[in-house]
């Protein structure tokens, strides 16, 4: 009976030691996490990127519209050059 009690005490002590070791490991990892640099994306960076993207798309649209306008003016000029004097006078 004494052996059983001693064995039970040893088992309990092993469990207590194991729980304490896990607790210590958790505390150490928490301390290590606190020392790690913040690598999360900054919300401001995401907002800045969205604003840049919008500006860039607007710039591309402006450039495309300007090119289309130049092309339309060239096409109109060529069309008018193909008309006779009477047809041009009629249009004006």
C-alpha positions in Angstrom: 0.0 0.0 0.0 2.9 2.4 0.8 4.3 1.7 -2.6 1.0 2.6 -4.3 0.8 5.8 -2.4 4.4 6.7 -3.2 3.7 5.9 -6.9 0.5 8.0 -6.9 2.5 10.9 -5.4 5.2 10.5 -8.0 2.6 10.5 -10.8 0.9 13.6 -9.4 4.3 15.4 -9.2 5.1 14.4 -12.8 1.8 15.9 -13.9 2.4 19.1 -11.9 5.9 19.3 -13.4 4.6 18.8 -16.9 1.9 21.5 -16.5 4.4 23.9 -15.0 6.8 23.3 -18.0 4.0 23.9 -20.5 3.0 27.1 -18.6 6.7 28.3 -18.7 6.9 27.6 -22.4 3.8 29.5 -23.1 5.1 32.5 -21.1 8.4 32.4 -23.0 6.7 32.3 -26.4 4.5 35.2 -25.4 7.6 37.2 -24.5 9.2 36.2 -27.8 6.0 37.3 -29.7 6.2 40.7 -28.0 9.8 41.2 -29.2 8.9 40.4 -32.8 8.4 43.3 -35.2 4.9 44.1 -36.4 4.6 42.7 -39.8 0.9 43.3 -40.3 0.0 45.5 -43.2 -0.7 49.0 -42.1 -4.3 50.0 -42.8 -3.0 53.3 -44.0 -0.8 51.5 -46.6 -3.9 49.8 -47.9 -5.8 53.1 -48.1 -2.9 54.7 -49.9 -2.7 51.9 -52.4 -6.4 52.2 -53.1 -6.1 55.9 -53.6 -3.1 55.4 -55.9 -5.0 52.8 -57.9 -7.9 55.1 -58.4 -5.6 58.0 -59.5 -3.8 55.7 -61.9 -7.1 54.4 -63.5 -8.3 58.0 -63.9 -5.0 59.0 -65.5 -5.2 56.0 -67.9 -8.8 57.0 -68.8 -7.8 60.6 -69.4 -4.9 59.5 -71.7 -7.2 57.1 -73.6 -9.9 59.8 -74.0 -7.2 62.3 -75.3 -5.9 59.8 -77.8 -9.5 59.0 -79.0 -10.2 62.7 -79.4 -7.0 63.2 -81.5 -8.0 60.2 -83.7 -11.5 61.5 -84.2 -10.2 64.9 -85.2 -7.8 63.3 -87.7 -10.7 61.2 -89.1 -12.9 64.3 -89.4 -10.1 66.2 -91.1 -9.6 63.4 -93.6 -13.3 63.1 -94.3 -13.6 66.9 -94.9 -10.5 66.8 -97.2 -12.3 64.2 -99.3 -15.3 66.4 -99.8 -15.8 68.8 -102.7 -16.0 72.6 -102.2 -19.7 72.5 -102.6 -20.2 69.7 -100.0 -17.9 71.5 -97.5 -19.9 74.8 -98.1 -23.1 72.9 -97.5 -21.9 71.4 -94.2 -20.7 74.8 -92.9 
